[in-house]
Protein backbone atom coordinates (compact mmCIF):
# COMPACT_ATOMS: atom_id res chain seq x y z
CA UNK A 1 0.00 0.00 0.00
CA UNK A 2 0.94 3.66 -0.22
CA UNK A 3 3.25 5.05 2.41
CA UNK A 4 3.35 8.51 3.93
CA UNK A 5 3.59 11.18 1.24
CA UNK A 6 4.67 14.79 1.56
CA UNK A 7 4.36 17.71 -0.80
CA UNK A 8 6.19 19.60 -2.05
CA UNK A 9 9.46 17.68 -1.97
CA UNK A 10 11.37 20.95 -2.15
CA UNK A 11 10.32 24.48 -1.30
CA UNK A 12 12.41 27.61 -1.75
CA UNK A 13 11.04 30.82 -0.34
CA UNK A 14 12.18 34.26 0.67
CA UNK A 15 12.59 35.49 4.20
CA UNK A 16 9.32 36.80 5.58
CA UNK A 17 7.06 34.72 3.34
CA UNK A 18 4.37 32.24 4.40
CA UNK A 19 4.65 28.54 3.53
CA UNK A 20 2.46 25.46 3.84
CA UNK A 21 3.77 21.91 3.88
CA UNK A 22 1.41 18.98 3.36
CA UNK A 23 1.43 15.45 4.74
CA UNK A 24 -0.74 12.52 3.64
CA UNK A 25 -0.48 9.74 6.23
CA UNK A 26 -0.98 6.05 5.66
CA UNK A 27 -4.69 5.32 5.33
CA UNK A 28 -6.24 4.35 8.64
CA UNK A 29 -3.43 5.76 10.79
CA UNK A 30 -4.88 7.90 13.55
CA UNK A 31 -1.59 9.29 14.87
CA UNK A 32 0.42 11.85 12.89
CA UNK A 33 3.71 13.54 13.80
CA UNK A 34 5.80 16.37 12.42
CA UNK A 35 9.56 16.53 12.95
CA UNK A 36 12.25 18.93 11.74
CA UNK A 37 15.73 17.77 10.72
CA UNK A 38 18.63 20.16 10.31
CA UNK A 39 21.73 19.16 8.39
CA UNK A 40 23.80 16.58 10.27
CA UNK A 41 21.29 16.30 13.09
CA UNK A 42 18.63 13.82 14.08
CA UNK A 43 14.98 14.79 13.65
CA UNK A 44 13.42 16.97 16.37
CA UNK A 45 9.78 16.61 17.39
CA UNK A 46 7.41 19.44 16.53
CA UNK A 47 3.80 18.32 17.02
CA UNK A 48 1.63 15.20 17.39
CA UNK A 49 -2.00 14.70 16.35
CA UNK A 50 -4.32 11.98 17.56
CA UNK A 51 -7.25 12.19 15.19
CA UNK A 52 -8.12 15.81 14.52
CA UNK A 53 -6.69 17.32 17.67
CA UNK A 54 -3.13 18.33 18.51
CA UNK A 55 -2.37 16.11 21.50
CA UNK A 56 1.12 17.55 22.00
CA UNK A 57 2.40 20.74 20.35
CA UNK A 58 5.20 21.37 22.82
CA UNK A 59 7.88 20.98 20.16
CA UNK A 60 6.76 23.92 18.03
CA UNK A 61 9.60 26.47 18.32
CA UNK A 62 7.44 29.61 18.41
CA UNK A 63 4.08 31.01 17.41
CA UNK A 64 5.08 31.37 13.76
CA UNK A 65 4.57 27.62 13.45
CA UNK A 66 1.10 26.09 13.32
CA UNK A 67 -0.32 22.78 12.13
CA UNK A 68 -3.80 21.50 11.42
CA UNK A 69 -5.45 18.19 10.68
CA UNK A 70 -9.12 19.13 10.18
CA UNK A 71 -10.50 15.76 9.10
CA UNK A 72 -8.12 13.47 10.93
CA UNK A 73 -6.20 12.51 7.82
CA UNK A 74 -4.16 15.06 5.82
CA UNK A 75 -2.14 17.54 7.86
CA UNK A 76 -0.69 20.91 6.93
CA UNK A 77 2.26 22.54 8.68
CA UNK A 78 2.14 26.31 8.33
CA UNK A 79 5.04 28.66 8.88
CA UNK A 80 4.50 32.42 8.96
CA UNK A 81 7.14 35.09 8.42
CA UNK A 82 9.79 32.55 7.54
CA UNK A 83 13.35 33.07 8.74
CA UNK A 84 16.60 31.66 7.38
CA UNK A 85 16.88 29.50 10.50
CA UNK A 86 13.71 27.68 9.48
CA UNK A 87 15.61 26.04 6.63
CA UNK A 88 15.55 22.28 7.26
CA UNK A 89 13.91 19.08 6.14
CA UNK A 90 10.42 18.73 7.58
CA UNK A 91 9.43 15.12 8.13
CA UNK A 92 5.98 13.72 8.70
CA UNK A 93 5.26 10.33 10.26
CA UNK A 94 2.13 8.35 11.00
CA UNK A 95 1.32 5.35 13.15
CA UNK A 96 -1.70 3.14 13.53
CA UNK A 97 -2.63 4.39 16.98
CA UNK A 98 -0.42 5.09 19.95
CA UNK A 99 2.70 4.35 21.86
CA UNK A 100 3.24 0.73 20.92
CA UNK A 101 3.19 1.37 17.20
CA UNK A 102 6.00 1.93 14.76
CA UNK A 103 6.12 5.39 13.25
CA UNK A 104 6.36 5.37 9.45
CA UNK A 105 8.07 8.38 7.91
CA UNK A 106 7.53 10.24 4.68
CA UNK A 107 10.36 11.43 2.41
CA UNK A 108 10.26 14.93 3.84
CA UNK A 109 10.01 18.45 2.46
CA UNK A 110 13.27 20.34 2.13
CA UNK A 111 12.57 23.97 2.98
CA UNK A 112 15.11 26.61 2.02
CA UNK A 113 14.59 30.19 3.18
CA UNK A 114 16.74 32.68 1.27
CA UNK B 1 15.39 16.27 29.44
CA UNK B 2 16.11 13.09 27.50
CA UNK B 3 19.33 13.12 25.50
CA UNK B 4 20.30 10.46 22.98
CA UNK B 5 23.91 10.01 21.88
CA UNK B 6 25.23 7.83 19.09
CA UNK B 7 28.80 6.66 18.74
CA UNK B 8 30.64 6.70 16.43
CA UNK B 9 29.41 9.63 14.33
CA UNK B 10 30.87 8.00 11.23
CA UNK B 11 32.18 4.56 10.39
CA UNK B 12 33.84 3.15 7.27
CA UNK B 13 34.35 -0.60 6.94
CA UNK B 14 35.21 -3.10 4.20
CA UNK B 15 32.47 -5.31 2.84
CA UNK B 16 31.82 -8.47 4.84
CA UNK B 17 32.77 -7.05 8.22
CA UNK B 18 30.51 -7.41 11.25
CA UNK B 19 29.93 -4.11 13.01
CA UNK B 20 28.27 -2.56 16.04
CA UNK B 21 26.61 0.84 16.32
CA UNK B 22 26.04 2.30 19.77
CA UNK B 23 23.23 4.39 21.21
CA UNK B 24 22.93 5.73 24.75
CA UNK B 25 20.13 7.66 26.45
CA UNK B 26 20.09 9.61 29.70
CA UNK B 27 16.60 8.80 31.04
CA UNK B 28 15.84 5.10 31.37
CA UNK B 29 12.08 5.70 31.71
CA UNK B 30 11.39 4.78 28.11
CA UNK B 31 8.49 3.02 26.45
CA UNK B 32 10.49 1.62 23.57
CA UNK B 33 13.50 2.24 21.34
CA UNK B 34 13.55 2.23 17.57
CA UNK B 35 16.39 2.00 15.05
CA UNK B 36 15.99 3.70 11.69
CA UNK B 37 17.94 3.89 8.48
CA UNK B 38 18.12 7.11 6.44
CA UNK B 39 19.47 7.25 2.89
CA UNK B 40 20.71 10.59 1.52
CA UNK B 41 17.82 12.90 0.69
CA UNK B 42 15.27 10.35 1.85
CA UNK B 43 12.99 9.80 4.81
CA UNK B 44 13.51 7.30 7.60
CA UNK B 45 12.95 3.57 7.28
CA UNK B 46 12.18 1.70 10.48
CA UNK B 47 14.51 -1.25 11.03
CA UNK B 48 13.74 -2.60 14.49
CA UNK B 49 11.57 -1.60 17.44
CA UNK B 50 12.35 -2.93 20.94
CA UNK B 51 9.76 -2.56 23.68
CA UNK B 52 11.12 -1.66 27.14
CA UNK B 53 10.33 -5.18 28.40
CA UNK B 54 12.40 -6.80 25.65
CA UNK B 55 16.14 -7.39 25.52
CA UNK B 56 16.63 -7.73 21.77
CA UNK B 57 15.05 -7.91 18.35
CA UNK B 58 16.36 -9.52 15.19
CA UNK B 59 15.59 -8.99 11.53
CA UNK B 60 17.76 -10.75 8.96
CA UNK B 61 21.36 -9.60 9.38
CA UNK B 62 20.35 -6.99 11.98
CA UNK B 63 20.18 -7.52 15.73
CA UNK B 64 19.34 -4.77 18.19
CA UNK B 65 19.78 -5.10 21.93
CA UNK B 66 18.45 -2.95 24.74
CA UNK B 67 19.77 -2.53 28.29
CA UNK B 68 17.28 -0.07 29.72
CA UNK B 69 18.84 0.15 33.18
CA UNK B 70 22.17 1.30 31.79
CA UNK B 71 20.61 3.44 29.07
CA UNK B 72 22.19 1.64 26.15
CA UNK B 73 21.29 -0.02 22.88
CA UNK B 74 23.42 -1.55 20.18
CA UNK B 75 22.68 -2.34 16.57
CA UNK B 76 24.70 -5.26 15.25
CA UNK B 77 25.03 -5.67 11.48
CA UNK B 78 26.40 -8.99 10.30
CA UNK B 79 28.31 -9.50 7.05
CA UNK B 80 27.98 -5.87 5.97
CA UNK B 81 27.26 -5.05 2.32
CA UNK B 82 27.74 -1.84 0.27
CA UNK B 83 23.95 -1.51 0.22
CA UNK B 84 24.03 -1.06 4.00
CA UNK B 85 25.70 2.34 3.51
CA UNK B 86 23.39 4.93 5.08
CA UNK B 87 22.90 6.94 8.26
CA UNK B 88 21.55 4.92 11.17
CA UNK B 89 19.46 6.70 13.79
CA UNK B 90 18.21 5.48 17.13
CA UNK B 91 15.22 7.05 18.84
CA UNK B 92 13.54 6.54 22.20
CA UNK B 93 9.91 6.99 23.13
CA UNK B 94 9.55 8.24 26.68
CA UNK B 95 7.02 7.12 29.26
CA UNK B 96 6.23 10.58 30.49
CA UNK B 97 5.18 12.22 27.24
CA UNK B 98 1.51 11.95 26.43
CA UNK B 99 2.18 12.37 22.74
CA UNK B 100 4.62 9.52 22.32
CA UNK B 101 7.20 11.69 20.62
CA UNK B 102 10.49 10.16 19.54
CA UNK B 103 13.78 11.67 20.73
CA UNK B 104 16.53 10.98 18.22
CA UNK B 105 20.29 10.73 18.34
CA UNK B 106 22.39 12.49 15.72
CA UNK B 107 23.04 9.28 13.82
CA UNK B 108 25.98 7.18 12.69
CA UNK B 109 26.96 7.56 9.05
CA UNK B 110 28.02 4.14 7.80
CA UNK B 111 30.02 3.49 4.64
CA UNK B 112 30.63 -0.08 3.53
CA UNK B 113 33.34 -0.25 0.90
CA UNK B 114 33.25 -2.98 -1.77
Interface residues (C-beta under 8 A of the other chain):
Chain A: X4 X31 X33 X35 X40 X41 X42 X43 X44 X45 X48 X50 X55 X56 X58 X59 X91 X93 X98 X99 X100 X102 X103 X104 X105 X106 X107 X108 X110
Chain B: X4 X31 X32 X34 X36 X41 X42 X43 X44 X45 X46 X49 X51 X89 X91 X93 X97 X98 X99 X100 X101 X102 X103 X104 X105 X106 X107
